[in-house]
Amino acid sequence: MQLTWNLKELYSSFDSEEFKNDMKRLDECIYEFGDFAEKITKDYDNEVKKIEEYISRKITITKLMVNLDNFISLTLSADTKNEKASKNSDLLEAKMSEMVSPTTRINKWIRGIKDIDSVIEKSSLLKEHKFIIKEIVEKSKYLLSYKEETIISKMKNTGSNAWSKLKDNLISNLKVDIEQDGEMKQLPLTVVLNMAYDKDKDVRKKGYDAEIASYYKVEEGVAACLNGIKGEVLTVCDLRGYKSPIEMTLVGSRMDKESLDAMLTAMKESLPHFRKYMKRKAEMLGYKNGLPFYEMYAPVSSAKMKFTYEKGAEFVIKNFRTFSDDLADFAKKAIDNAWIDVEPREGKVGGGFCSNITTIGESRILLNYGSNFSDVVTLAHELGHGFHGECLKGESILNCDYPMPIAETASTFCETIIKKAAVKEASKDEALAILEQEISDCNQVIVDIYSRFLFEKSVFEKRKESALSVEEIKQCMIEAQKESYGDGLDPQYLHPYMWTWKPHYYYADYNFYNFPYAFGLLFAKGLYAEYLKRGQDFVKDYEQLLAITGRNNIADITKVMGIDIHDINFWRASLKTIEDDIDKFIELSE
Ligand SMILES: [Zn+2]
């Protein structure tokens, strides 16, 4: 079994003729695209032909970019010090930004078309791309003039982009002073954060204390980054005519406010149940006043299930097959054909991800496989993303981009299949560990995400008036945690600095990058409940649902399964499945 991935399907190397030719061809295509944009936007003659050509050119350019970008970024992620890859990454980034101004010009022109629906109806190519064309019309009402757009995009490089880089720099270089084996040491923040998973209570507490005590070194700088970015977002949002940053995020997510409100209300109703879990976990670990923040990830059982990669892969394929042959065959294909880079090694990025390379109809998955049950779950998770790509195979490449909230559906669904199967085969102690792990993950995605949503909302509200001081930001965080975690957490030990290292608050283009996680989890849970009800009937509909995720609004996608996300009862039912797990956990742990 080959444990490193094969990228030869894309290019043999950076020096190959194919790679060099494609880089050159991309330049030519972008150059011609600029001319084309200028030419067609002069008048409104031959609208159908012009949009058809626009779509065709966009398909050609996107395909080239997908191939080049995947080859470069996949190479880099497996070998971060690869100089050729990082040089080509800069080159490609510059090429991509050349697309901004001609695209703005064409999009504004499309918005000016009198009767877009009848134009679309005249061509099968346009009908196929109806959703994205209509979305261009819808979104370009927020576009400013060609000149203003150029100014904003250039000013961002010295504004929010620069703030965001500074924040990364401050946090990744932050050293935490901590005593270990009678010696004072300076450890990177990531190492200290990992102590939260240690089996020794003293290590967990010591890590937390040292972490909190270290932030004074960077808090002023990081607060300036947050103020700078949130301030810029508010300015741009206002210039573009959005009512608020949340409205901007919803438009970008193809989601409406009713769905978000229904989901948030159901989450709020469910909080007391999660608090029961946290209080039980606190008791198990010997605390009386709720769970201290630093005990959130503490292991509650000593059970350890070991899976070699081969055993893990076999377990995944076997249990995927209980769902469908399509899913199992896909997993087998990915595992057998060297689509997966399995093991951790120096110079490779951490974590895991899946990249669907639509142009070649394949995926590549990066793992840092470590033989624990959680590694098997990650393998299933990433294969879920890959299967989503597999279901999109018959679609136009322009119809393959799905919005943030839907992105974690297929992956979470596959995780659920594997976790449910594992519980069945496990001993009592192992089952408790799997269940606790699952609830702890859900606790993050529901309760912590809820607190992050509240925090971001209040920071935006205050930032409208003026920049926030470090103390004010800490206060916002504590208030959000109290409202969300309630008496589940020990009020003596909250975490006033959770805004410092979480990257999501610092992406100027993706505000409120928190609720999409809750959406993904709860939607996948709702689908799984549907699968349990309908059995094999569900399977084909599920594949169909994944296939249309790139060319519909979220509410229309979910309608395919008869699910109405405006209905609070859908969200309640999903949350109920987690609440049942919590009840089971409390029962098992007694
Ligand atoms: Zn994922």
Boltz pocket constraint, residues with backbone or C-beta under 6 A from the ligand:
constraints:
  - pocket:
      binder: B
      contacts: [[A, 381], [A, 385], [A, 407], [A, 408], [A, 411]]
      max_distance: 6.0
